[in-house]
Amino acid sequence: MSIASPTGLAFLRAELQTGLTLARIAQSAKDADKRNRNLLRAREAYEAVLHFMPTVFLTGSESKEIKRKLERLKSELRHH
C-alpha cells in the first residue's frame, strides 16, 4: 500500500527534521540523560523514515532529498 505523495512526503520531511533537531540538541546537552533521551528519539525518527519510505511514492528529486537528509541524520547519530 502506498501513501499519497504529499502526505507521505510531508511525514518523511517532518520526521527527518525532528530527528536532526533532536540529534543537535543531544550534541550540545551537558546532561547525559538528556543527551541519551534525545539520541533515542532521533534514532526513532530515523527508523520511522526507513520503515515508511518504501510505502511513499516519491519523485526522483524527492527521493534524492529524503535520502540526502537520511544520510545526514545517520551521520549525526554516528558521531554520538
C-alpha positions, 0 to 999 in steps of 0.5 A: 500500500502506498501513501499519497505523495504529499502526505507521505512526503510531508511525514518523511520531511517532518520526521527527518527534521525532528530527528536532526533537531533532536540529534543537535540538541543531544550534541550540545546537552551537558546532561547525559540523560538528556543527551541519551533521551534525545539520541533515542528519539532521533534514532526513532525518527530515523527508523520511522523514515526507513520503515515508511519510505518504501510505502511513499511514492516519491519523485526522483528529486524527492527521493534524492532529498529524503535520502540526502537528509537520511544520510545526514541524520545517520551521520549525526547519530554516528558521531554520538 
